[in-house]
Amino acid sequence: MSLCFARRPTLATIIVATALATTLACGAKEPPARKSGAADLVGAGATFPYPLYRAWFSEFERREGVRINYFAVGSSEGMRLL
């Protein structure tokens, strides 16, 4: 897999790409059975990191059987909803 950047990547881009690659490259295991009546986690906030969060939440659900519903509504709206 190669990443193509139109300009030199920023430190933030490198950190996000590294975190995502690490998350996706971790060893696979069978997902635990989802318990009936298990509560989902719900959150809301920033839109910029949402693609990374989505990958993390998907992996977390696969490994732990807990679903996280995140609404990318913007930082200010996410704080307002607290």
C-alpha positions as CSV (number, residue, x, y, z in Angstrom):
1,M,0.0,0.0,0.0
2,S,1.4,3.4,-0.9
3,L,0.2,6.8,0.1
4,C,0.5,9.6,-2.4
5,F,0.8,13.1,-1.1
6,A,0.7,16.2,-3.3
7,R,3.0,17.9,-0.8
8,R,5.1,16.9,2.2
9,P,2.9,15.2,4.8
10,T,2.4,17.1,8.1
11,L,3.2,15.6,11.4
12,A,-0.6,15.2,12.1
13,T,-1.0,13.2,8.8
14,I,1.9,10.9,9.8
15,I,0.5,10.3,13.3
16,V,-3.0,9.6,11.9
17,A,-1.7,7.3,9.2
18,T,0.5,5.4,11.7
19,A,-2.3,5.0,14.2
20,L,-4.6,3.7,11.5
21,A,-2.1,1.3,10.1
22,T,-1.3,0.0,13.6
23,T,-4.9,-0.4,14.5
24,L,-5.6,-2.3,11.3
25,A,-2.5,-4.4,11.5
26,C,-3.1,-5.8,15.0
27,G,-3.6,-9.5,15.2
28,A,-7.0,-10.8,14.4
29,K,-9.1,-12.9,16.8
30,E,-12.6,-14.2,16.8
31,P,-15.1,-11.5,17.9
32,P,-16.8,-12.2,21.2
33,A,-20.5,-13.1,21.1
34,R,-22.6,-9.9,21.4
35,K,-24.6,-10.3,24.6
36,S,-28.3,-9.8,24.3
37,G,-29.3,-6.5,25.8
38,A,-25.7,-5.1,25.6
39,A,-25.7,-1.3,25.6
40,D,-24.3,0.5,22.7
41,L,-22.0,3.5,23.4
42,V,-23.1,6.8,21.8
43,G,-20.9,9.9,21.3
44,A,-20.8,13.0,19.1
45,G,-18.0,15.5,18.2
46,A,-15.4,16.5,15.7
47,T,-15.8,15.7,12.0
48,F,-12.0,15.8,11.1
49,P,-11.0,12.6,13.0
50,Y,-14.1,10.7,12.1
51,P,-12.5,8.4,9.5
52,L,-9.9,7.3,12.0
53,Y,-12.6,6.9,14.8
54,R,-14.7,4.8,12.4
55,A,-11.8,2.4,11.9
56,W,-11.1,2.2,15.6
57,F,-14.8,1.7,16.5
58,S,-15.2,-1.0,13.9
59,E,-12.1,-2.8,15.2
60,F,-13.3,-2.4,18.8
61,E,-16.7,-3.8,18.0
62,R,-15.1,-6.8,16.1
63,R,-12.8,-7.5,19.1
64,E,-15.0,-6.7,22.1
65,G,-18.5,-7.0,20.8
66,V,-19.4,-3.4,21.9
67,R,-20.9,-1.1,19.3
68,I,-20.0,2.6,19.3
69,N,-22.3,5.0,17.5
70,Y,-20.5,8.3,16.9
71,F,-22.1,11.3,15.2
72,A,-19.7,13.6,13.5
73,V,-21.5,16.9,14.1
74,G,-18.6,19.2,14.9
75,S,-16.7,19.9,18.1
76,S,-19.0,22.7,19.3
77,E,-22.2,20.7,18.8
78,G,-20.6,17.6,20.4
79,M,-19.8,19.7,23.5
80,R,-23.3,21.1,23.5
81,L,-24.8,17.7,23.5
82,L,-22.9,16.6,26.6
